[in-house]
């Protein structure tokens, strides 16, 4: 893989997992998550159906697939965090995101449905996160690949995840000269 392909795959850099966030990092992550739906909506505003069906990189997902992937992924994260808050060290399930991205609903559902879903989900998620105590953010869950992680770990992951996928779209728009609309 060339450096250019790496940059296209990770436009904001690769995720750095953490187990504990500082109060300031936690606040920044919560604010970032709250802004994700508006950022994603702005990133796709004005795109044509042909542009939505353009991969953000060679062999990558289309913009449409990315838009549908973000709420799929964030719904999984929301449930995982709720499990960590209500169960003792739950073992979470992985899901095959690449297969989800190829299902018919990803091809045929208007992106507005997923944008609206993301807004509603983040409204709930934001309320939940702002209600948590420092002890809640330290609650453990077991990731099948990473092993023990915390609610803070998932907050850090999804702080990165939303920005990561918005950057896939905005960088594609820059490369293609599609411009961002107000």
PyMOL commands that place a pseudoatom at each C-alpha (Angstrom):
pseudoatom trace, name=CA, resn=UNK, resi=1, chain=A, elem=C, hetatm=0, pos=[0.000, 0.000, 0.000]
pseudoatom trace, name=CA, resn=UNK, resi=2, chain=A, elem=C, hetatm=0, pos=[1.388, 3.384, -0.989]
pseudoatom trace, name=CA, resn=UNK, resi=3, chain=A, elem=C, hetatm=0, pos=[1.534, 6.412, 1.294]
pseudoatom trace, name=CA, resn=UNK, resi=4, chain=A, elem=C, hetatm=0, pos=[-1.252, 8.058, -0.725]
pseudoatom trace, name=CA, resn=UNK, resi=5, chain=A, elem=C, hetatm=0, pos=[-3.533, 5.041, -0.265]
pseudoatom trace, name=CA, resn=UNK, resi=6, chain=A, elem=C, hetatm=0, pos=[-2.788, 5.061, 3.462]
pseudoatom trace, name=CA, resn=UNK, resi=7, chain=A, elem=C, hetatm=0, pos=[-3.683, 8.735, 3.676]
pseudoatom trace, name=CA, resn=UNK, resi=8, chain=A, elem=C, hetatm=0, pos=[-6.942, 8.121, 1.815]
pseudoatom trace, name=CA, resn=UNK, resi=9, chain=A, elem=C, hetatm=0, pos=[-7.806, 5.281, 4.152]
pseudoatom trace, name=CA, resn=UNK, resi=10, chain=A, elem=C, hetatm=0, pos=[-6.969, 7.219, 7.331]
pseudoatom trace, name=CA, resn=UNK, resi=11, chain=A, elem=C, hetatm=0, pos=[-7.460, 10.901, 6.509]
pseudoatom trace, name=CA, resn=UNK, resi=12, chain=A, elem=C, hetatm=0, pos=[-7.164, 11.973, 10.162]
pseudoatom trace, name=CA, resn=UNK, resi=13, chain=A, elem=C, hetatm=0, pos=[-4.671, 9.281, 11.137]
pseudoatom trace, name=CA, resn=UNK, resi=14, chain=A, elem=C, hetatm=0, pos=[-5.221, 5.871, 12.649]
pseudoatom trace, name=CA, resn=UNK, resi=15, chain=A, elem=C, hetatm=0, pos=[-7.123, 5.372, 15.879]
pseudoatom trace, name=CA, resn=UNK, resi=16, chain=A, elem=C, hetatm=0, pos=[-5.105, 5.339, 19.073]
pseudoatom trace, name=CA, resn=UNK, resi=17, chain=A, elem=C, hetatm=0, pos=[-6.967, 3.259, 21.672]
pseudoatom trace, name=CA, resn=UNK, resi=18, chain=A, elem=C, hetatm=0, pos=[-6.968, 4.603, 25.204]
pseudoatom trace, name=CA, resn=UNK, resi=19, chain=A, elem=C, hetatm=0, pos=[-8.440, 3.106, 28.341]
pseudoatom trace, name=CA, resn=UNK, resi=20, chain=A, elem=C, hetatm=0, pos=[-8.961, 6.342, 30.258]
pseudoatom trace, name=CA, resn=UNK, resi=21, chain=A, elem=C, hetatm=0, pos=[-9.732, 9.858, 29.098]
pseudoatom trace, name=CA, resn=UNK, resi=22, chain=A, elem=C, hetatm=0, pos=[-9.061, 12.965, 31.151]
pseudoatom trace, name=CA, resn=UNK, resi=23, chain=A, elem=C, hetatm=0, pos=[-12.124, 15.053, 32.012]
pseudoatom trace, name=CA, resn=UNK, resi=24, chain=A, elem=C, hetatm=0, pos=[-11.116, 17.551, 29.289]
pseudoatom trace, name=CA, resn=UNK, resi=25, chain=A, elem=C, hetatm=0, pos=[-10.622, 14.775, 26.696]
pseudoatom trace, name=CA, resn=UNK, resi=26, chain=A, elem=C, hetatm=0, pos=[-13.951, 13.257, 27.695]
pseudoatom trace, name=CA, resn=UNK, resi=27, chain=A, elem=C, hetatm=0, pos=[-15.722, 16.596, 27.262]
pseudoatom trace, name=CA, resn=UNK, resi=28, chain=A, elem=C, hetatm=0, pos=[-14.076, 17.109, 23.860]
pseudoatom trace, name=CA, resn=UNK, resi=29, chain=A, elem=C, hetatm=0, pos=[-15.132, 13.620, 22.757]
pseudoatom trace, name=CA, resn=UNK, resi=30, chain=A, elem=C, hetatm=0, pos=[-18.736, 14.166, 23.880]
pseudoatom trace, name=CA, resn=UNK, resi=31, chain=A, elem=C, hetatm=0, pos=[-18.888, 17.499, 22.041]
pseudoatom trace, name=CA, resn=UNK, resi=32, chain=A, elem=C, hetatm=0, pos=[-17.418, 15.863, 18.943]
pseudoatom trace, name=CA, resn=UNK, resi=33, chain=A, elem=C, hetatm=0, pos=[-19.988, 13.072, 19.022]
pseudoatom trace, name=CA, resn=UNK, resi=34, chain=A, elem=C, hetatm=0, pos=[-22.785, 15.603, 19.446]
pseudoatom trace, name=CA, resn=UNK, resi=35, chain=A, elem=C, hetatm=0, pos=[-21.561, 17.415, 16.325]
pseudoatom trace, name=CA, resn=UNK, resi=36, chain=A, elem=C, hetatm=0, pos=[-21.142, 14.284, 14.172]
pseudoatom trace, name=CA, resn=UNK, resi=37, chain=A, elem=C, hetatm=0, pos=[-24.652, 14.252, 12.652]
pseudoatom trace, name=CA, resn=UNK, resi=38, chain=A, elem=C, hetatm=0, pos=[-24.416, 17.895, 11.533]
pseudoatom trace, name=CA, resn=UNK, resi=39, chain=A, elem=C, hetatm=0, pos=[-20.893, 17.365, 10.198]
pseudoatom trace, name=CA, resn=UNK, resi=40, chain=A, elem=C, hetatm=0, pos=[-21.940, 14.309, 8.203]
pseudoatom trace, name=CA, resn=UNK, resi=41, chain=A, elem=C, hetatm=0, pos=[-25.013, 16.107, 6.836]
pseudoatom trace, name=CA, resn=UNK, resi=42, chain=A, elem=C, hetatm=0, pos=[-22.845, 19.078, 5.790]
pseudoatom trace, name=CA, resn=UNK, resi=43, chain=A, elem=C, hetatm=0, pos=[-20.300, 16.756, 4.165]
pseudoatom trace, name=CA, resn=UNK, resi=44, chain=A, elem=C, hetatm=0, pos=[-22.896, 15.254, 1.802]
pseudoatom trace, name=CA, resn=UNK, resi=45, chain=A, elem=C, hetatm=0, pos=[-25.010, 18.352, 1.202]
pseudoatom trace, name=CA, resn=UNK, resi=46, chain=A, elem=C, hetatm=0, pos=[-25.589, 18.946, -2.506]
pseudoatom trace, name=CA, resn=UNK, resi=47, chain=A, elem=C, hetatm=0, pos=[-24.063, 15.692, -3.760]
pseudoatom trace, name=CA, resn=UNK, resi=48, chain=A, elem=C, hetatm=0, pos=[-25.685, 14.088, -6.783]
pseudoatom trace, name=CA, resn=UNK, resi=49, chain=A, elem=C, hetatm=0, pos=[-26.659, 10.399, -6.885]
pseudoatom trace, name=CA, resn=UNK, resi=50, chain=A, elem=C, hetatm=0, pos=[-23.587, 9.742, -9.042]
pseudoatom trace, name=CA, resn=UNK, resi=51, chain=A, elem=C, hetatm=0, pos=[-21.340, 11.481, -6.527]
pseudoatom trace, name=CA, resn=UNK, resi=52, chain=A, elem=C, hetatm=0, pos=[-22.927, 9.498, -3.669]
pseudoatom trace, name=CA, resn=UNK, resi=53, chain=A, elem=C, hetatm=0, pos=[-22.031, 6.328, -5.550]
pseudoatom trace, name=CA, resn=UNK, resi=54, chain=A, elem=C, hetatm=0, pos=[-18.356, 7.330, -5.882]
pseudoatom trace, name=CA, resn=UNK, resi=55, chain=A, elem=C, hetatm=0, pos=[-15.860, 5.437, -3.704]
pseudoatom trace, name=CA, resn=UNK, resi=56, chain=A, elem=C, hetatm=0, pos=[-13.895, 7.693, -1.367]
pseudoatom trace, name=CA, resn=UNK, resi=57, chain=A, elem=C, hetatm=0, pos=[-10.720, 5.801, -2.369]
pseudoatom trace, name=CA, resn=UNK, resi=58, chain=A, elem=C, hetatm=0, pos=[-9.783, 3.002, -4.767]
pseudoatom trace, name=CA, resn=UNK, resi=59, chain=A, elem=C, hetatm=0, pos=[-11.427, -0.210, -3.534]
pseudoatom trace, name=CA, resn=UNK, resi=60, chain=A, elem=C, hetatm=0, pos=[-13.173, 1.784, -0.792]
pseudoatom trace, name=CA, resn=UNK, resi=61, chain=A, elem=C, hetatm=0, pos=[-16.812, 2.230, 0.086]
pseudoatom trace, name=CA, resn=UNK, resi=62, chain=A, elem=C, hetatm=0, pos=[-18.970, 4.697, -1.778]
pseudoatom trace, name=CA, resn=UNK, resi=63, chain=A, elem=C, hetatm=0, pos=[-20.069, 7.894, -0.064]
pseudoatom trace, name=CA, resn=UNK, resi=64, chain=A, elem=C, hetatm=0, pos=[-23.554, 6.342, 0.182]
pseudoatom trace, name=CA, resn=UNK, resi=65, chain=A, elem=C, hetatm=0, pos=[-22.144, 3.287, 1.965]
pseudoatom trace, name=CA, resn=UNK, resi=66, chain=A, elem=C, hetatm=0, pos=[-20.217, 5.511, 4.381]
pseudoatom trace, name=CA, resn=UNK, resi=67, chain=A, elem=C, hetatm=0, pos=[-23.347, 7.520, 5.203]
pseudoatom trace, name=CA, resn=UNK, resi=68, chain=A, elem=C, hetatm=0, pos=[-25.282, 4.332, 5.999]
pseudoatom trace, name=CA, resn=UNK, resi=69, chain=A, elem=C, hetatm=0, pos=[-22.322, 2.801, 7.858]
pseudoatom trace, name=CA, resn=UNK, resi=70, chain=A, elem=C, hetatm=0, pos=[-21.974, 5.607, 10.395]
pseudoatom trace, name=CA, resn=UNK, resi=71, chain=A, elem=C, hetatm=0, pos=[-25.371, 5.078, 12.098]
pseudoatom trace, name=CA, resn=UNK, resi=72, chain=A, elem=C, hetatm=0, pos=[-24.961, 1.280, 11.826]
pseudoatom trace, name=CA, resn=UNK, resi=73, chain=A, elem=C, hetatm=0, pos=[-21.673, 1.534, 13.688]
pseudoatom trace, name=CA, resn=UNK, resi=74, chain=A, elem=C, hetatm=0, pos=[-22.855, 4.145, 16.167]
pseudoatom trace, name=CA, resn=UNK, resi=75, chain=A, elem=C, hetatm=0, pos=[-25.977, 2.102, 17.019]
pseudoatom trace, name=CA, resn=UNK, resi=76, chain=A, elem=C, hetatm=0, pos=[-23.692, -0.804, 17.866]
pseudoatom trace, name=CA, resn=UNK, resi=77, chain=A, elem=C, hetatm=0, pos=[-21.537, 1.479, 20.016]
pseudoatom trace, name=CA, resn=UNK, resi=78, chain=A, elem=C, hetatm=0, pos=[-24.541, 2.944, 21.825]
pseudoatom trace, name=CA, resn=UNK, resi=79, chain=A, elem=C, hetatm=0, pos=[-25.793, -0.543, 22.699]
pseudoatom trace, name=CA, resn=UNK, resi=80, chain=A, elem=C, hetatm=0, pos=[-22.323, -1.661, 23.781]
pseudoatom trace, name=CA, resn=UNK, resi=81, chain=A, elem=C, hetatm=0, pos=[-22.004, 1.302, 26.127]
pseudoatom trace, name=CA, resn=UNK, resi=82, chain=A, elem=C, hetatm=0, pos=[-25.455, 0.669, 27.577]
pseudoatom trace, name=CA, resn=UNK, resi=83, chain=A, elem=C, hetatm=0, pos=[-24.486, -2.968, 28.145]
pseudoatom trace, name=CA, resn=UNK, resi=84, chain=A, elem=C, hetatm=0, pos=[-21.336, -1.851, 29.973]
pseudoatom trace, name=CA, resn=UNK, resi=85, chain=A, elem=C, hetatm=0, pos=[-23.413, 0.459, 32.161]
pseudoatom trace, name=CA, resn=UNK, resi=86, chain=A, elem=C, hetatm=0, pos=[-25.998, -2.182, 33.051]
pseudoatom trace, name=CA, resn=UNK, resi=87, chain=A, elem=C, hetatm=0, pos=[-24.071, -5.467, 33.126]
pseudoatom trace, name=CA, resn=UNK, resi=88, chain=A, elem=C, hetatm=0, pos=[-20.897, -6.697, 34.759]
pseudoatom trace, name=CA, resn=UNK, resi=89, chain=A, elem=C, hetatm=0, pos=[-18.102, -6.665, 32.178]
pseudoatom trace, name=CA, resn=UNK, resi=90, chain=A, elem=C, hetatm=0, pos=[-20.196, -7.822, 29.208]
pseudoatom trace, name=CA, resn=UNK, resi=91, chain=A, elem=C, hetatm=0, pos=[-18.587, -9.574, 26.275]
pseudoatom trace, name=CA, resn=UNK, resi=92, chain=A, elem=C, hetatm=0, pos=[-19.576, -7.592, 23.205]
pseudoatom trace, name=CA, resn=UNK, resi=93, chain=A, elem=C, hetatm=0, pos=[-20.158, -8.982, 19.735]
pseudoatom trace, name=CA, resn=UNK, resi=94, chain=A, elem=C, hetatm=0, pos=[-18.365, -7.877, 16.637]
pseudoatom trace, name=CA, resn=UNK, resi=95, chain=A, elem=C, hetatm=0, pos=[-20.323, -7.318, 13.454]
pseudoatom trace, name=CA, resn=UNK, resi=96, chain=A, elem=C, hetatm=0, pos=[-19.175, -7.689, 9.869]
pseudoatom trace, name=CA, resn=UNK, resi=97, chain=A, elem=C, hetatm=0, pos=[-19.403, -4.039, 8.816]
pseudoatom trace, name=CA, resn=UNK, resi=98, chain=A, elem=C, hetatm=0, pos=[-18.192, -4.771, 5.289]
pseudoatom trace, name=CA, resn=UNK, resi=99, chain=A, elem=C, hetatm=0, pos=[-21.104, -7.186, 4.811]
pseudoatom trace, name=CA, resn=UNK, resi=100, chain=A, elem=C, hetatm=0, pos=[-23.566, -4.725, 6.348]
pseudoatom trace, name=CA, resn=UNK, resi=101, chain=A, elem=C, hetatm=0, pos=[-22.351, -2.112, 3.856]
pseudoatom trace, name=CA, resn=UNK, resi=102, chain=A, elem=C, hetatm=0, pos=[-23.268, -4.414, 0.958]
pseudoatom trace, name=CA, resn=UNK, resi=103, chain=A, elem=C, hetatm=0, pos=[-26.836, -5.207, 2.075]
pseudoatom trace, name=CA, resn=UNK, resi=104, chain=A, elem=C, hetatm=0, pos=[-29.765, -3.963, -0.004]
pseudoatom trace, name=CA, resn=UNK, resi=105, chain=A, elem=C, hetatm=0, pos=[-30.843, -1.303, 2.493]
pseudoatom trace, name=CA, resn=UNK, resi=106, chain=A, elem=C, hetatm=0, pos=[-27.473, 0.388, 2.001]
pseudoatom trace, name=CA, resn=UNK, resi=107, chain=A, elem=C, hetatm=0, pos=[-27.997, 0.506, -1.758]
pseudoatom trace, name=CA, resn=UNK, resi=108, chain=A, elem=C, hetatm=0, pos=[-31.675, 1.450, -1.865]
pseudoatom trace, name=CA, resn=UNK, resi=109, chain=A, elem=C, hetatm=0, pos=[-32.417, 3.555, 1.221]
pseudoatom trace, name=CA, resn=UNK, resi=110, chain=A, elem=C, hetatm=0, pos=[-32.180, 7.316, 0.689]
pseudoatom trace, name=CA, resn=UNK, resi=111, chain=A, elem=C, hetatm=0, pos=[-29.284, 8.758, 2.712]
pseudoatom trace, name=CA, resn=UNK, resi=112, chain=A, elem=C, hetatm=0, pos=[-31.732, 11.125, 4.431]
pseudoatom trace, name=CA, resn=UNK, resi=113, chain=A, elem=C, hetatm=0, pos=[-33.057, 8.136, 6.378]
pseudoatom trace, name=CA, resn=UNK, resi=114, chain=A, elem=C, hetatm=0, pos=[-29.609, 7.396, 7.809]
pseudoatom trace, name=CA, resn=UNK, resi=115, chain=A, elem=C, hetatm=0, pos=[-28.861, 11.078, 8.437]
pseudoatom trace, name=CA, resn=UNK, resi=116, chain=A, elem=C, hetatm=0, pos=[-32.116, 11.384, 10.409]
pseudoatom trace, name=CA, resn=UNK, resi=117, chain=A, elem=C, hetatm=0, pos=[-31.426, 8.124, 12.237]
pseudoatom trace, name=CA, resn=UNK, resi=118, chain=A, elem=C, hetatm=0, pos=[-27.974, 9.398, 13.209]
pseudoatom trace, name=CA, resn=UNK, resi=119, chain=A, elem=C, hetatm=0, pos=[-29.434, 12.659, 14.532]
pseudoatom trace, name=CA, resn=UNK, resi=120, chain=A, elem=C, hetatm=0, pos=[-31.982, 10.829, 16.677]
pseudoatom trace, name=CA, resn=UNK, resi=121, chain=A, elem=C, hetatm=0, pos=[-29.436, 8.307, 17.930]
pseudoatom trace, name=CA, resn=UNK, resi=122, chain=A, elem=C, hetatm=0, pos=[-26.950, 11.017, 18.852]
pseudoatom trace, name=CA, resn=UNK, resi=123, chain=A, elem=C, hetatm=0, pos=[-29.618, 12.968, 20.713]
pseudoatom trace, name=CA, resn=UNK, resi=124, chain=A, elem=C, hetatm=0, pos=[-30.114, 9.935, 22.964]
pseudoatom trace, name=CA, resn=UNK, resi=125, chain=A, elem=C, hetatm=0, pos=[-26.399, 9.127, 23.139]
pseudoatom trace, name=CA, resn=UNK, resi=126, chain=A, elem=C, hetatm=0, pos=[-25.482, 12.689, 24.054]
pseudoatom trace, name=CA, resn=UNK, resi=127, chain=A, elem=C, hetatm=0, pos=[-28.028, 12.730, 26.900]
pseudoatom trace, name=CA, resn=UNK, resi=128, chain=A, elem=C, hetatm=0, pos=[-26.678, 9.427, 28.174]
pseudoatom trace, name=CA, resn=UNK, resi=129, chain=A, elem=C, hetatm=0, pos=[-23.012, 10.452, 28.022]
pseudoatom trace, name=CA, resn=UNK, resi=130, chain=A, elem=C, hetatm=0, pos=[-23.632, 13.790, 29.751]
pseudoatom trace, name=CA, resn=UNK, resi=131, chain=A, elem=C, hetatm=0, pos=[-25.364, 11.963, 32.616]
pseudoatom trace, name=CA, resn=UNK, resi=132, chain=A, elem=C, hetatm=0, pos=[-22.439, 9.652, 33.402]
pseudoatom trace, name=CA, resn=UNK, resi=133, chain=A, elem=C, hetatm=0, pos=[-20.077, 9.861, 36.342]
pseudoatom trace, name=CA, resn=UNK, resi=134, chain=A, elem=C, hetatm=0, pos=[-16.307, 9.309, 36.136]
pseudoatom trace, name=CA, resn=UNK, resi=135, chain=A, elem=C, hetatm=0, pos=[-16.937, 5.827, 37.579]
pseudoatom trace, name=CA, resn=UNK, resi=136, chain=A, elem=C, hetatm=0, pos=[-19.365, 5.089, 34.740]
pseudoatom trace, name=CA, resn=UNK, resi=137, chain=A, elem=C, hetatm=0, pos=[-16.729, 5.951, 32.137]
pseudoatom trace, name=CA, resn=UNK, resi=138, chain=A, elem=C, hetatm=0, pos=[-14.390, 3.435, 33.819]
pseudoatom trace, name=CA, resn=UNK, resi=139, chain=A, elem=C, hetatm=0, pos=[-16.919, 0.579, 33.531]
pseudoatom trace, name=CA, resn=UNK, resi=140, chain=A, elem=C, hetatm=0, pos=[-15.395, -2.408, 31.751]
pseudoatom trace, name=CA, resn=UNK, resi=141, chain=A, elem=C, hetatm=0, pos=[-16.507, -4.441, 28.793]
pseudoatom trace, name=CA, resn=UNK, resi=142, chain=A, elem=C, hetatm=0, pos=[-14.684, -7.154, 26.918]
pseudoatom trace, name=CA, resn=UNK, resi=143, chain=A, elem=C, hetatm=0, pos=[-13.943, -6.703, 23.249]
pseudoatom trace, name=CA, resn=UNK, resi=144, chain=A, elem=C, hetatm=0, pos=[-13.443, -10.064, 21.467]
pseudoatom trace, name=CA, resn=UNK, resi=145, chain=A, elem=C, hetatm=0, pos=[-10.230, -8.847, 19.796]
pseudoatom trace, name=CA, resn=UNK, resi=146, chain=A, elem=C, hetatm=0, pos=[-8.896, -6.076, 22.047]
pseudoatom trace, name=CA, resn=UNK, resi=147, chain=A, elem=C, hetatm=0, pos=[-9.789, -7.707, 25.350]
pseudoatom trace, name=CA, resn=UNK, resi=148, chain=A, elem=C, hetatm=0, pos=[-10.723, -5.514, 28.316]
pseudoatom trace, name=CA, resn=UNK, resi=149, chain=A, elem=C, hetatm=0, pos=[-11.780, -1.965, 27.389]
pseudoatom trace, name=CA, resn=UNK, resi=150, chain=A, elem=C, hetatm=0, pos=[-13.809, 0.752, 29.099]
pseudoatom trace, name=CA, resn=UNK, resi=151, chain=A, elem=C, hetatm=0, pos=[-16.669, 3.076, 28.270]
pseudoatom trace, name=CA, resn=UNK, resi=152, chain=A, elem=C, hetatm=0, pos=[-13.948, 5.749, 27.959]
pseudoatom trace, name=CA, resn=UNK, resi=153, chain=A, elem=C, hetatm=0, pos=[-12.271, 3.553, 25.308]
pseudoatom trace, name=CA, resn=UNK, resi=154, chain=A, elem=C, hetatm=0, pos=[-15.453, 3.483, 23.253]
pseudoatom trace, name=CA, resn=UNK, resi=155, chain=A, elem=C, hetatm=0, pos=[-16.006, 7.189, 23.706]
pseudoatom trace, name=CA, resn=UNK, resi=156, chain=A, elem=C, hetatm=0, pos=[-12.500, 7.804, 22.346]
pseudoatom trace, name=CA, resn=UNK, resi=157, chain=A, elem=C, hetatm=0, pos=[-13.067, 5.377, 19.483]
pseudoatom trace, name=CA, resn=UNK, resi=158, chain=A, elem=C, hetatm=0, pos=[-16.298, 7.035, 18.355]
pseudoatom trace, name=CA, resn=UNK, resi=159, chain=A, elem=C, hetatm=0, pos=[-14.885, 10.530, 18.792]
pseudoatom trace, name=CA, resn=UNK, resi=160, chain=A, elem=C, hetatm=0, pos=[-12.362, 9.401, 16.159]
pseudoatom trace, name=CA, resn=UNK, resi=161, chain=A, elem=C, hetatm=0, pos=[-14.824, 7.353, 14.075]
pseudoatom trace, name=CA, resn=UNK, resi=162, chain=A, elem=C, hetatm=0, pos=[-17.234, 10.156, 13.217]
pseudoatom trace, name=CA, resn=UNK, resi=163, chain=A, elem=C, hetatm=0, pos=[-14.440, 12.557, 12.258]
pseudoatom trace, name=CA, resn=UNK, resi=164, chain=A, elem=C, hetatm=0, pos=[-12.714, 9.766, 10.290]
pseudoatom trace, name=CA, resn=UNK, resi=165, chain=A, elem=C, hetatm=0, pos=[-15.708, 9.097, 8.031]
pseudoatom trace, name=CA, resn=UNK, resi=166, chain=A, elem=C, hetatm=0, pos=[-16.664, 12.744, 7.593]
pseudoatom trace, name=CA, resn=UNK, resi=167, chain=A, elem=C, hetatm=0, pos=[-13.070, 13.328, 6.454]
pseudoatom trace, name=CA, resn=UNK, resi=168, chain=A, elem=C, hetatm=0, pos=[-13.391, 10.494, 3.914]
pseudoatom trace, name=CA, resn=UNK, resi=169, chain=A, elem=C, hetatm=0, pos=[-16.207, 12.435, 2.272]
pseudoatom trace, name=CA, resn=UNK, resi=170, chain=A, elem=C, hetatm=0, pos=[-14.797, 15.951, 2.602]
pseudoatom trace, name=CA, resn=UNK, resi=171, chain=A, elem=C, hetatm=0, pos=[-11.386, 14.910, 1.288]
pseudoatom trace, name=CA, resn=UNK, resi=172, chain=A, elem=C, hetatm=0, pos=[-13.029, 13.164, -1.668]
pseudoatom trace, name=CA, resn=UNK, resi=173, chain=A, elem=C, hetatm=0, pos=[-14.950, 16.358, -2.405]
pseudoatom trace, name=CA, resn=UNK, resi=174, chain=A, elem=C, hetatm=0, pos=[-11.696, 18.330, -2.297]
pseudoatom trace, name=CA, resn=UNK, resi=175, chain=A, elem=C, hetatm=0, pos=[-9.903, 15.881, -4.622]
pseudoatom trace, name=CA, resn=UNK, resi=176, chain=A, elem=C, hetatm=0, pos=[-12.807, 15.820, -7.075]
pseudoatom trace, name=CA, resn=UNK, resi=177, chain=A, elem=C, hetatm=0, pos=[-13.377, 19.587, -6.994]
pseudoatom trace, name=CA, resn=UNK, resi=178, chain=A, elem=C, hetatm=0, pos=[-16.959, 19.142, -5.816]
pseudoatom trace, name=CA, resn=UNK, resi=179, chain=A, elem=C, hetatm=0, pos=[-16.685, 21.851, -3.169]
pseudoatom trace, name=CA, resn=UNK, resi=180, chain=A, elem=C, hetatm=0, pos=[-18.629, 22.012, 0.077]
pseudoatom trace, name=CA, resn=UNK, resi=181, chain=A, elem=C, hetatm=0, pos=[-21.911, 23.919, 0.086]
pseudoatom trace, name=CA, resn=UNK, resi=182, chain=A, elem=C, hetatm=0, pos=[-23.055, 26.098, 2.942]
for i in range(1, 182): cmd.bond("trace and resi %d" % i, "trace and resi %d" % (i + 1))
show_as sticks, trace
zoom trace
